[in-house]
């Protein structure tokens, strides 16, 4: 049981780091696009991402993807 908890904690730490990395990359892409006159959001891309998470994880995947997208773009 202790061993399993060690692995769970490792996974959680990786998830936290990936979350932070994704949010930073998302902000970078958004800033680059806006600097060249583009839009802040790309809804077709967001749909693709939502669909990928939904197919892989079901309804929870959709909720997770919504949170990921929100973390990258900040408040609307
Ligand atoms: O892929 C992009 O073009 C992004 O800007 C990244 C991202 C994302 O976080 O996945 C963020 C905002 C856009 O609306 C779509 C996707």
PDB file of the backbone (N, CA, C, O) and the ligand in Angstrom, with CONECT records:
HET    LIG  A 101      16
ATOM      1  N   UNK A   1       0.818  -1.213   0.000  1.00  0.00           N
ATOM      2  CA  UNK A   1       0.000   0.000   0.000  1.00  0.00           C
ATOM      3  C   UNK A   1       0.859   1.274   0.000  1.00  0.00           C
ATOM      4  O   UNK A   1       0.565   2.225  -0.724  1.00  0.00           O
ATOM      5  N   UNK A   2       1.920   1.285   0.815  1.00  0.00           N
ATOM      6  CA  UNK A   2       2.798   2.458   0.842  1.00  0.00           C
ATOM      7  C   UNK A   2       3.427   2.676  -0.529  1.00  0.00           C
ATOM      8  O   UNK A   2       3.572   3.808  -0.990  1.00  0.00           O
ATOM      9  N   UNK A   3       3.801   1.556  -1.179  1.00  0.00           N
ATOM     10  CA  UNK A   3       4.423   1.647  -2.501  1.00  0.00           C
ATOM     11  C   UNK A   3       3.450   2.247  -3.526  1.00  0.00           C
ATOM     12  O   UNK A   3       3.810   3.079  -4.360  1.00  0.00           O
ATOM     13  N   UNK A   4       2.231   1.792  -3.422  1.00  0.00           N
ATOM     14  CA  UNK A   4       1.219   2.308  -4.366  1.00  0.00           C
ATOM     15  C   UNK A   4       1.016   3.803  -4.136  1.00  0.00           C
ATOM     16  O   UNK A   4       0.860   4.570  -5.086  1.00  0.00           O
ATOM     17  N   UNK A   5       1.018   4.209  -2.871  1.00  0.00           N
ATOM     18  CA  UNK A   5       0.831   5.637  -2.589  1.00  0.00           C
ATOM     19  C   UNK A   5       2.005   6.476  -3.084  1.00  0.00           C
ATOM     20  O   UNK A   5       1.827   7.620  -3.502  1.00  0.00           O
ATOM     21  N   UNK A   6       3.195   5.906  -3.034  1.00  0.00           N
ATOM     22  CA  UNK A   6       4.359   6.617  -3.585  1.00  0.00           C
ATOM     23  C   UNK A   6       4.133   6.877  -5.070  1.00  0.00           C
ATOM     24  O   UNK A   6       4.371   7.976  -5.572  1.00  0.00           O
ATOM     25  N   UNK A   7       3.670   5.842  -5.755  1.00  0.00           N
ATOM     26  CA  UNK A   7       3.430   5.993  -7.212  1.00  0.00           C
ATOM     27  C   UNK A   7       2.295   6.991  -7.482  1.00  0.00           C
ATOM     28  O   UNK A   7       2.371   7.786  -8.419  1.00  0.00           O
ATOM     29  N   UNK A   8       1.249   6.941  -6.659  1.00  0.00           N
ATOM     30  CA  UNK A   8       0.151   7.908  -6.825  1.00  0.00           C
ATOM     31  C   UNK A   8       0.682   9.335  -6.657  1.00  0.00           C
ATOM     32  O   UNK A   8       0.333  10.230  -7.427  1.00  0.00           O
ATOM     33  N   UNK A   9       1.517   9.534  -5.655  1.00  0.00           N
ATOM     34  CA  UNK A   9       2.064  10.881  -5.426  1.00  0.00           C
ATOM     35  C   UNK A   9       2.945  11.324  -6.583  1.00  0.00           C
ATOM     36  O   UNK A   9       2.950  12.496  -6.960  1.00  0.00           O
ATOM     37  N   UNK A  10       3.700  10.366  -7.149  1.00  0.00           N
ATOM     38  CA  UNK A  10       4.530  10.705  -8.322  1.00  0.00           C
ATOM     39  C   UNK A  10       3.642  11.124  -9.494  1.00  0.00           C
ATOM     40  O   UNK A  10       3.919  12.099 -10.193  1.00  0.00           O
ATOM     41  N   UNK A  11       2.587  10.371  -9.682  1.00  0.00           N
ATOM     42  CA  UNK A  11       1.678  10.691 -10.794  1.00  0.00           C
ATOM     43  C   UNK A  11       1.055  12.069 -10.576  1.00  0.00           C
ATOM     44  O   UNK A  11       0.970  12.867 -11.509  1.00  0.00           O
ATOM     45  N   UNK A  12       0.625  12.347  -9.357  1.00  0.00           N
ATOM     46  CA  UNK A  12       0.019  13.656  -9.078  1.00  0.00           C
ATOM     47  C   UNK A  12       1.013  14.790  -9.349  1.00  0.00           C
ATOM     48  O   UNK A  12       0.655  15.826  -9.910  1.00  0.00           O
ATOM     49  N   UNK A  13       2.262  14.577  -8.942  1.00  0.00           N
ATOM     50  CA  UNK A  13       3.280  15.618  -9.173  1.00  0.00           C
ATOM     51  C   UNK A  13       3.484  15.842 -10.667  1.00  0.00           C
ATOM     52  O   UNK A  13       3.608  16.976 -11.128  1.00  0.00           O
ATOM     53  N   UNK A  14       3.518  14.733 -11.419  1.00  0.00           N
ATOM     54  CA  UNK A  14       3.670  14.859 -12.878  1.00  0.00           C
ATOM     55  C   UNK A  14       2.486  15.606 -13.479  1.00  0.00           C
ATOM     56  O   UNK A  14       2.654  16.454 -14.355  1.00  0.00           O
ATOM     57  N   UNK A  15       1.290  15.284 -13.000  1.00  0.00           N
ATOM     58  CA  UNK A  15       0.098  15.971 -13.514  1.00  0.00           C
ATOM     59  C   UNK A  15       0.172  17.470 -13.237  1.00  0.00           C
ATOM     60  O   UNK A  15      -0.166  18.288 -14.093  1.00  0.00           O
ATOM     61  N   UNK A  16       0.620  17.821 -12.023  1.00  0.00           N
ATOM     62  CA  UNK A  16       0.734  19.245 -11.672  1.00  0.00           C
ATOM     63  C   UNK A  16       1.723  19.944 -12.600  1.00  0.00           C
ATOM     64  O   UNK A  16       1.464  21.041 -13.094  1.00  0.00           O
ATOM     65  N   UNK A  17       2.862  19.289 -12.828  1.00  0.00           N
ATOM     66  CA  UNK A  17       3.883  19.906 -13.687  1.00  0.00           C
ATOM     67  C   UNK A  17       3.397  20.012 -15.133  1.00  0.00           C
ATOM     68  O   UNK A  17       3.631  21.019 -15.803  1.00  0.00           O
ATOM     69  N   UNK A  18       2.723  18.970 -15.604  1.00  0.00           N
ATOM     70  CA  UNK A  18       2.200  19.017 -16.978  1.00  0.00           C
ATOM     71  C   UNK A  18       1.124  20.084 -17.106  1.00  0.00           C
ATOM     72  O   UNK A  18       1.046  20.778 -18.120  1.00  0.00           O
ATOM     73  N   UNK A  19       0.302  20.213 -16.083  1.00  0.00           N
ATOM     74  CA  UNK A  19      -0.742  21.254 -16.075  1.00  0.00           C
ATOM     75  C   UNK A  19      -0.100  22.635 -16.221  1.00  0.00           C
ATOM     76  O   UNK A  19      -0.522  23.457 -17.034  1.00  0.00           O
ATOM     77  N   UNK A  20       0.940  22.863 -15.400  1.00  0.00           N
ATOM     78  CA  UNK A  20       1.593  24.174 -15.431  1.00  0.00           C
ATOM     79  C   UNK A  20       2.296  24.406 -16.766  1.00  0.00           C
ATOM     80  O   UNK A  20       2.260  25.512 -17.305  1.00  0.00           O
ATOM     81  N   UNK A  21       2.934  23.366 -17.297  1.00  0.00           N
ATOM     82  CA  UNK A  21       3.619  23.510 -18.585  1.00  0.00           C
ATOM     83  C   UNK A  21       2.606  23.798 -19.692  1.00  0.00           C
ATOM     84  O   UNK A  21       2.837  24.650 -20.550  1.00  0.00           O
ATOM     85  N   UNK A  22       1.493  23.084 -19.665  1.00  0.00           N
ATOM     86  CA  UNK A  22       0.477  23.294 -20.701  1.00  0.00           C
ATOM     87  C   UNK A  22      -0.077  24.711 -20.661  1.00  0.00           C
ATOM     88  O   UNK A  22      -0.243  25.352 -21.699  1.00  0.00           O
ATOM     89  N   UNK A  23      -0.364  25.200 -19.444  1.00  0.00           N
ATOM     90  CA  UNK A  23      -0.910  26.551 -19.307  1.00  0.00           C
ATOM     91  C   UNK A  23       0.078  27.585 -19.835  1.00  0.00           C
ATOM     92  O   UNK A  23      -0.315  28.540 -20.505  1.00  0.00           O
ATOM     93  N   UNK A  24       1.358  27.394 -19.533  1.00  0.00           N
ATOM     94  CA  UNK A  24       2.373  28.353 -20.006  1.00  0.00           C
ATOM     95  C   UNK A  24       2.468  28.329 -21.532  1.00  0.00           C
ATOM     96  O   UNK A  24       2.555  29.379 -22.169  1.00  0.00           O
ATOM     97  N   UNK A  25       2.450  27.120 -22.120  1.00  0.00           N
ATOM     98  CA  UNK A  25       2.528  27.009 -23.585  1.00  0.00           C
ATOM     99  C   UNK A  25       1.297  27.615 -24.233  1.00  0.00           C
ATOM    100  O   UNK A  25       1.388  28.280 -25.265  1.00  0.00           O
ATOM    101  N   UNK A  26       0.151  27.381 -23.621  1.00  0.00           N
ATOM    102  CA  UNK A  26      -1.087  27.921 -24.166  1.00  0.00           C
ATOM    103  C   UNK A  26      -1.060  29.451 -24.166  1.00  0.00           C
ATOM    104  O   UNK A  26      -1.470  30.090 -25.135  1.00  0.00           O
ATOM    105  N   UNK A  27      -0.572  30.030 -23.062  1.00  0.00           N
ATOM    106  CA  UNK A  27      -0.462  31.506 -22.989  1.00  0.00           C
ATOM    107  C   UNK A  27       0.503  32.013 -24.059  1.00  0.00           C
ATOM    108  O   UNK A  27       0.268  33.048 -24.682  1.00  0.00           O
ATOM    109  N   UNK A  28       1.600  31.261 -24.262  1.00  0.00           N
ATOM    110  CA  UNK A  28       2.601  31.676 -25.254  1.00  0.00           C
ATOM    111  C   UNK A  28       1.997  31.675 -26.666  1.00  0.00           C
ATOM    112  O   UNK A  28       2.175  32.622 -27.432  1.00  0.00           O
ATOM    113  N   UNK A  29       1.284  30.598 -26.989  1.00  0.00           N
ATOM    114  CA  UNK A  29       0.672  30.518 -28.333  1.00  0.00           C
ATOM    115  C   UNK A  29      -0.332  31.656 -28.509  1.00  0.00           C
ATOM    116  O   UNK A  29      -0.378  32.301 -29.556  1.00  0.00           O
ATOM    117  N   UNK A  30      -1.137  31.892 -27.469  1.00  0.00           N
ATOM    118  CA  UNK A  30      -2.155  32.953 -27.563  1.00  0.00           C
ATOM    119  C   UNK A  30      -1.524  34.325 -27.745  1.00  0.00           C
ATOM    120  O   UNK A  30      -1.989  35.126 -28.556  1.00  0.00           O
ATOM    121  N   UNK A  31      -0.455  34.596 -26.981  1.00  0.00           N
ATOM    122  CA  UNK A  31       0.199  35.901 -27.077  1.00  0.00           C
ATOM    123  C   UNK A  31       0.830  36.081 -28.460  1.00  0.00           C
ATOM    124  O   UNK A  31       0.763  37.162 -29.046  1.00  0.00           O
ATOM    125  N   UNK A  32       1.445  35.009 -28.974  1.00  0.00           N
ATOM    126  CA  UNK A  32       2.074  35.083 -30.305  1.00  0.00           C
ATOM    127  C   UNK A  32       1.025  35.360 -31.381  1.00  0.00           C
ATOM    128  O   UNK A  32       1.227  36.175 -32.282  1.00  0.00           O
ATOM    129  N   UNK A  33      -0.106  34.652 -31.259  1.00  0.00           N
ATOM    130  CA  UNK A  33      -1.160  34.833 -32.260  1.00  0.00           C
ATOM    131  C   UNK A  33      -1.717  36.255 -32.217  1.00  0.00           C
ATOM    132  O   UNK A  33      -1.935  36.882 -33.253  1.00  0.00           O
ATOM    133  N   UNK A  34      -1.942  36.753 -30.997  1.00  0.00           N
ATOM    134  CA  UNK A  34      -2.506  38.103 -30.879  1.00  0.00           C
ATOM    135  C   UNK A  34      -1.517  39.163 -31.364  1.00  0.00           C
ATOM    136  O   UNK A  34      -1.917  40.178 -31.933  1.00  0.00           O
ATOM    137  N   UNK A  35      -0.218  38.919 -31.133  1.00  0.00           N
ATOM    138  CA  UNK A  35       0.798  39.880 -31.579  1.00  0.00           C
ATOM    139  C   UNK A  35       0.824  39.986 -33.101  1.00  0.00           C
ATOM    140  O   UNK A  35       1.231  41.013 -33.644  1.00  0.00           O
ATOM    141  N   UNK A  36       0.393  38.932 -33.789  1.00  0.00           N
ATOM    142  CA  UNK A  36       0.370  39.010 -35.259  1.00  0.00           C
ATOM    143  C   UNK A  36      -1.048  39.253 -35.769  1.00  0.00           C
ATOM    144  O   UNK A  36      -1.377  38.941 -36.914  1.00  0.00           O
ATOM    145  N   UNK A  37      -1.872  39.811 -34.902  1.00  0.00           N
ATOM    146  CA  UNK A  37      -3.211  40.246 -35.333  1.00  0.00           C
ATOM    147  C   UNK A  37      -4.277  39.174 -35.290  1.00  0.00           C
ATOM    148  O   UNK A  37      -5.388  39.385 -35.778  1.00  0.00           O
ATOM    149  N   UNK A  38      -3.962  38.034 -34.718  1.00  0.00           N
ATOM    150  CA  UNK A  38      -4.947  36.946 -34.662  1.00  0.00           C
ATOM    151  C   UNK A  38      -5.873  37.076 -33.463  1.00  0.00           C
ATOM    152  O   UNK A  38      -5.799  38.027 -32.685  1.00  0.00           O
ATOM    153  N   UNK A  39      -6.731  36.104 -33.347  1.00  0.00           N
ATOM    154  CA  UNK A  39      -7.688  36.110 -32.238  1.00  0.00           C
ATOM    155  C   UNK A  39      -7.072  35.461 -31.002  1.00  0.00           C
ATOM    156  O   UNK A  39      -6.119  34.687 -31.088  1.00  0.00           O
ATOM    157  N   UNK A  40      -7.647  35.801 -29.855  1.00  0.00           N
ATOM    158  CA  UNK A  40      -7.143  35.222 -28.611  1.00  0.00           C
ATOM    159  C   UNK A  40      -7.464  33.725 -28.549  1.00  0.00           C
ATOM    160  O   UNK A  40      -6.650  32.917 -28.101  1.00  0.00           O
ATOM    161  N   UNK A  41      -8.668  33.376 -29.009  1.00  0.00           N
ATOM    162  CA  UNK A  41      -9.121  31.984 -28.962  1.00  0.00           C
ATOM    163  C   UNK A  41      -9.301  31.435 -30.371  1.00  0.00           C
ATOM    164  O   UNK A  41      -9.532  32.185 -31.320  1.00  0.00           O
ATOM    165  N   UNK A  42      -9.193  30.115 -30.491  1.00  0.00           N
ATOM    166  CA  UNK A  42      -9.477  29.437 -31.758  1.00  0.00           C
ATOM    167  C   UNK A  42     -10.473  28.329 -31.425  1.00  0.00           C
ATOM    168  O   UNK A  42     -10.102  27.254 -30.954  1.00  0.00           O
ATOM    169  N   UNK A  43     -11.734  28.619 -31.682  1.00  0.00           N
ATOM    170  CA  UNK A  43     -12.771  27.707 -31.206  1.00  0.00           C
ATOM    171  C   UNK A  43     -12.706  26.334 -31.868  1.00  0.00           C
ATOM    172  O   UNK A  43     -13.007  25.323 -31.233  1.00  0.00           O
ATOM    173  N   UNK A  44     -12.310  26.294 -33.153  1.00  0.00           N
ATOM    174  CA  UNK A  44     -12.222  24.990 -33.828  1.00  0.00           C
ATOM    175  C   UNK A  44     -11.165  24.110 -33.150  1.00  0.00           C
ATOM    176  O   UNK A  44     -11.352  22.902 -33.004  1.00  0.00           O
ATOM    177  N   UNK A  45     -10.080  24.717 -32.748  1.00  0.00           N
ATOM    178  CA  UNK A  45      -9.018  23.975 -32.040  1.00  0.00           C
ATOM    179  C   UNK A  45      -9.537  23.509 -30.676  1.00  0.00           C
ATOM    180  O   UNK A  45      -9.267  22.383 -30.258  1.00  0.00           O
ATOM    181  N   UNK A  46     -10.267  24.360 -29.999  1.00  0.00           N
ATOM    182  CA  UNK A  46     -10.812  23.970 -28.690  1.00  0.00           C
ATOM    183  C   UNK A  46     -11.789  22.794 -28.849  1.00  0.00           C
ATOM    184  O   UNK A  46     -11.828  21.894 -28.010  1.00  0.00           O
ATOM    185  N   UNK A  47     -12.571  22.816 -29.928  1.00  0.00           N
ATOM    186  CA  UNK A  47     -13.503  21.702 -30.172  1.00  0.00           C
ATOM    187  C   UNK A  47     -12.754  20.388 -30.364  1.00  0.00           C
ATOM    188  O   UNK A  47     -13.150  19.348 -29.839  1.00  0.00           O
ATOM    189  N   UNK A  48     -11.654  20.457 -31.133  1.00  0.00           N
ATOM    190  CA  UNK A  48     -10.828  19.250 -31.357  1.00  0.00           C
ATOM    191  C   UNK A  48     -10.329  18.687 -30.027  1.00  0.00           C
ATOM    192  O   UNK A  48     -10.379  17.482 -29.785  1.00  0.00           O
ATOM    193  N   UNK A  49      -9.852  19.584 -29.180  1.00  0.00           N
ATOM    194  CA  UNK A  49      -9.289  19.160 -27.881  1.00  0.00           C
ATOM    195  C   UNK A  49     -10.391  18.568 -27.000  1.00  0.00           C
ATOM    196  O   UNK A  49     -10.209  17.512 -26.392  1.00  0.00           O
ATOM    197  N   UNK A  50     -11.526  19.250 -26.936  1.00  0.00           N
ATOM    198  CA  UNK A  50     -12.647  18.744 -26.137  1.00  0.00           C
ATOM    199  C   UNK A  50     -13.077  17.363 -26.615  1.00  0.00           C
ATOM    200  O   UNK A  50     -13.366  16.475 -25.812  1.00  0.00           O
ATOM    201  N   UNK A  51     -13.115  17.196 -27.930  1.00  0.00           N
ATOM    202  CA  UNK A  51     -13.545  15.918 -28.499  1.00  0.00           C
ATOM    203  C   UNK A  51     -12.544  14.805 -28.164  1.00  0.00           C
ATOM    204  O   UNK A  51     -12.933  13.687 -27.825  1.00  0.00           O
ATOM    205  N   UNK A  52     -11.254  15.128 -28.264  1.00  0.00           N
ATOM    206  CA  UNK A  52     -10.224  14.132 -27.955  1.00  0.00           C
ATOM    207  C   UNK A  52     -10.373  13.645 -26.507  1.00  0.00           C
ATOM    208  O   UNK A  52     -10.309  12.445 -26.240  1.00  0.00           O
ATOM    209  N   UNK A  53     -10.570  14.581 -25.587  1.00  0.00           N
ATOM    210  CA  UNK A  53     -10.716  14.206 -24.174  1.00  0.00           C
ATOM    211  C   UNK A  53     -12.018  13.452 -23.934  1.00  0.00           C
ATOM    212  O   UNK A  53     -12.067  12.535 -23.115  1.00  0.00           O
ATOM    213  N   UNK A  54     -13.074  13.840 -24.650  1.00  0.00           N
ATOM    214  CA  UNK A  54     -14.364  13.159 -24.474  1.00  0.00           C
ATOM    215  C   UNK A  54     -14.270  11.711 -24.945  1.00  0.00           C
ATOM    216  O   UNK A  54     -14.753  10.796 -24.277  1.00  0.00           O
ATOM    217  N   UNK A  55     -13.640  11.514 -26.111  1.00  0.00           N
ATOM    218  CA  UNK A  55     -13.505  10.153 -26.648  1.00  0.00           C
ATOM    219  C   UNK A  55     -12.672   9.291 -25.697  1.00  0.00           C
ATOM    220  O   UNK A  55     -13.000   8.129 -25.460  1.00  0.00           O
ATOM    221  N   UNK A  56     -11.595   9.863 -25.152  1.00  0.00           N
ATOM    222  CA  UNK A  56     -10.694   9.075 -24.289  1.00  0.00           C
ATOM    223  C   UNK A  56     -11.287   8.826 -22.909  1.00  0.00           C
ATOM    224  O   UNK A  56     -11.095   7.753 -22.337  1.00  0.00           O
ATOM    225  N   UNK A  57     -12.013   9.815 -22.365  1.00  0.00           N
ATOM    226  CA  UNK A  57     -12.366   9.764 -20.938  1.00  0.00           C
ATOM    227  C   UNK A  57     -13.846   9.977 -20.644  1.00  0.00           C
ATOM    228  O   UNK A  57     -14.262   9.974 -19.486  1.00  0.00           O
ATOM    229  N   UNK A  58     -14.638  10.160 -21.693  1.00  0.00           N
ATOM    230  CA  UNK A  58     -16.066  10.371 -21.465  1.00  0.00           C
ATOM    231  C   UNK A  58     -16.370  11.760 -20.928  1.00  0.00           C
ATOM    232  O   UNK A  58     -15.622  12.712 -21.151  1.00  0.00           O
ATOM    233  N   UNK A  59     -17.503  11.855 -20.206  1.00  0.00           N
ATOM    234  CA  UNK A  59     -17.972  13.179 -19.748  1.00  0.00           C
ATOM    235  C   UNK A  59     -16.953  13.855 -18.835  1.00  0.00           C
ATOM    236  O   UNK A  59     -16.796  15.075 -18.873  1.00  0.00           O
ATOM    237  N   UNK A  60     -16.259  13.067 -18.014  1.00  0.00           N
ATOM    238  CA  UNK A  60     -15.228  13.664 -17.155  1.00  0.00           C
ATOM    239  C   UNK A  60     -14.095  14.265 -17.993  1.00  0.00           C
ATOM    240  O   UNK A  60     -13.487  15.267 -17.616  1.00  0.00           O
ATOM    241  N   UNK A  61     -13.830  13.627 -19.137  1.00  0.00           N
ATOM    242  CA  UNK A  61     -12.789  14.149 -20.029  1.00  0.00           C
ATOM    243  C   UNK A  61     -13.159  15.522 -20.548  1.00  0.00           C
ATOM    244  O   UNK A  61     -12.309  16.407 -20.654  1.00  0.00           O
ATOM    245  N   UNK A  62     -14.420  15.697 -20.869  1.00  0.00           N
ATOM    246  CA  UNK A  62     -14.867  17.009 -21.341  1.00  0.00           C
ATOM    247  C   UNK A  62     -14.652  18.059 -20.247  1.00  0.00           C
ATOM    248  O   UNK A  62     -14.161  19.154 -20.517  1.00  0.00           O
ATOM    249  N   UNK A  63     -15.022  17.717 -19.023  1.00  0.00           N
ATOM    250  CA  UNK A  63     -14.843  18.670 -17.914  1.00  0.00           C
ATOM    251  C   UNK A  63     -13.365  18.981 -17.694  1.00  0.00           C
ATOM    252  O   UNK A  63     -12.986  20.128 -17.456  1.00  0.00           O
ATOM    253  N   UNK A  64     -12.541  17.938 -17.777  1.00  0.00           N
ATOM    254  CA  UNK A  64     -11.102  18.141 -17.602  1.00  0.00           C
ATOM    255  C   UNK A  64     -10.553  19.067 -18.683  1.00  0.00           C
ATOM    256  O   UNK A  64      -9.770  19.973 -18.398  1.00  0.00           O
ATOM    257  N   UNK A  65     -10.968  18.830 -19.923  1.00  0.00           N
ATOM    258  CA  UNK A  65     -10.478  19.656 -21.027  1.00  0.00           C
ATOM    259  C   UNK A  65     -10.923  21.109 -20.857  1.00  0.00           C
ATOM    260  O   UNK A  65     -10.167  22.031 -21.163  1.00  0.00           O
ATOM    261  N   UNK A  66     -12.139  21.312 -20.374  1.00  0.00           N
ATOM    262  CA  UNK A  66     -12.613  22.684 -20.150  1.00  0.00           C
ATOM    263  C   UNK A  66     -11.733  23.393 -19.116  1.00  0.00           C
ATOM    264  O   UNK A  66     -11.407  24.571 -19.266  1.00  0.00           O
ATOM    265  N   UNK A  67     -11.355  22.659 -18.069  1.00  0.00           N
ATOM    266  CA  UNK A  67     -10.487  23.249 -17.042  1.00  0.00           C
ATOM    267  C   UNK A  67      -9.092  23.537 -17.607  1.00  0.00           C
ATOM    268  O   UNK A  67      -8.492  24.569 -17.308  1.00  0.00           O
ATOM    269  N   UNK A  68      -8.589  22.615 -18.422  1.00  0.00           N
ATOM    270  CA  UNK A  68      -7.267  22.831 -19.033  1.00  0.00           C
ATOM    271  C   UNK A  68      -7.277  24.076 -19.915  1.00  0.00           C
ATOM    272  O   UNK A  68      -6.361  24.897 -19.866  1.00  0.00           O
ATOM    273  N   UNK A  69      -8.328  24.199 -20.721  1.00  0.00           N
ATOM    274  CA  UNK A  69      -8.408  25.347 -21.627  1.00  0.00           C
ATOM    275  C   UNK A  69      -8.519  26.642 -20.823  1.00  0.00           C
ATOM    276  O   UNK A  69      -7.913  27.654 -21.176  1.00  0.00           O
ATOM    277  N   UNK A  70      -9.287  26.601 -19.755  1.00  0.00           N
ATOM    278  CA  UNK A  70      -9.437  27.802 -18.924  1.00  0.00           C
ATOM    279  C   UNK A  70      -8.113  28.190 -18.269  1.00  0.00           C
ATOM    280  O   UNK A  70      -7.793  29.374 -18.156  1.00  0.00           O
ATOM    281  N   UNK A  71      -7.349  27.191 -17.840  1.00  0.00           N
ATOM    282  CA  UNK A  71      -6.066  27.475 -17.176  1.00  0.00           C
ATOM    283  C   UNK A  71      -5.101  28.189 -18.128  1.00  0.00           C
ATOM    284  O   UNK A  71      -4.304  29.025 -17.701  1.00  0.00           O
ATOM    285  N   UNK A  72      -5.179  27.855 -19.411  1.00  0.00           N
ATOM    286  CA  UNK A  72      -4.250  28.451 -20.372  1.00  0.00           C
ATOM    287  C   UNK A  72      -4.633  29.836 -20.803  1.00  0.00           C
ATOM    288  O   UNK A  72      -3.762  30.658 -21.088  1.00  0.00           O
ATOM    289  N   UNK A  73      -5.905  30.113 -20.859  1.00  0.00           N
ATOM    290  CA  UNK A  73      -6.309  31.405 -21.430  1.00  0.00           C
ATOM    291  C   UNK A  73      -6.694  32.411 -20.373  1.00  0.00           C
ATOM    292  O   UNK A  73      -6.838  33.594 -20.681  1.00  0.00           O
ATOM    293  N   UNK A  74      -6.866  31.983 -19.134  1.00  0.00           N
ATOM    294  CA  UNK A  74      -7.261  32.923 -18.083  1.00  0.00           C
ATOM    295  C   UNK A  74      -8.721  33.281 -18.211  1.00  0.00           C
ATOM    296  O   UNK A  74      -9.430  32.712 -19.041  1.00  0.00           O
ATOM    297  N   UNK A  75      -9.191  34.230 -17.389  1.00  0.00           N
ATOM    298  CA  UNK A  75     -10.611  34.583 -17.408  1.00  0.00           C
ATOM    299  C   UNK A  75     -10.992  35.238 -18.732  1.00  0.00           C
ATOM    300  O   UNK A  75     -10.192  35.954 -19.335  1.00  0.00           O
ATOM    301  N   UNK A  76     -12.215  34.986 -19.173  1.00  0.00           N
ATOM    302  CA  UNK A  76     -12.671  35.590 -20.449  1.00  0.00           C
ATOM    303  C   UNK A  76     -13.171  37.005 -20.223  1.00  0.00           C
ATOM    304  O   UNK A  76     -13.593  37.669 -21.170  1.00  0.00           O
TER     305      UNK A  76
HETATM  306  O1  LIG A 101      -3.666  25.758 -29.916  1.00  0.00           O
HETATM  307  C1  LIG A 101      -3.789  26.990 -29.843  1.00  0.00           C
HETATM  308  O2  LIG A 101      -3.831  27.684 -30.884  1.00  0.00           O
HETATM  309  C2  LIG A 101      -3.893  27.656 -28.564  1.00  0.00           C
HETATM  310  O3  LIG A 101      -4.023  28.865 -28.496  1.00  0.00           O
HETATM  311  C3  LIG A 101      -3.894  26.827 -27.331  1.00  0.00           C
HETATM  312  C4  LIG A 101      -5.298  26.637 -26.768  1.00  0.00           C
HETATM  313  C5  LIG A 101      -5.169  25.516 -25.706  1.00  0.00           C
HETATM  314  O4  LIG A 101      -5.002  25.837 -24.530  1.00  0.00           O
HETATM  315  O5  LIG A 101      -5.175  24.346 -26.094  1.00  0.00           O
HETATM  316  C6  LIG A 101      -5.756  27.899 -26.145  1.00  0.00           C
HETATM  317  C7  LIG A 101      -6.681  28.733 -26.706  1.00  0.00           C
HETATM  318  C8  LIG A 101      -7.295  28.462 -27.999  1.00  0.00           C
HETATM  319  O6  LIG A 101      -8.628  28.841 -28.040  1.00  0.00           O
HETATM  320  C9  LIG A 101      -7.102  27.057 -28.425  1.00  0.00           C
HETATM  321  C10 LIG A 101      -6.220  26.223 -27.846  1.00  0.00           C
CONECT  306  307
CONECT  307  306  308  309
CONECT  308  307
CONECT  309  307  310  311
CONECT  310  309
CONECT  311  309  312
CONECT  312  311  313  316  321
CONECT  313  312  314  315
CONECT  314  313
CONECT  315  313
CONECT  316  312  317
CONECT  317  316  318
CONECT  318  317  319  320
CONECT  319  318
CONECT  320  318  321
CONECT  321  312  320
END
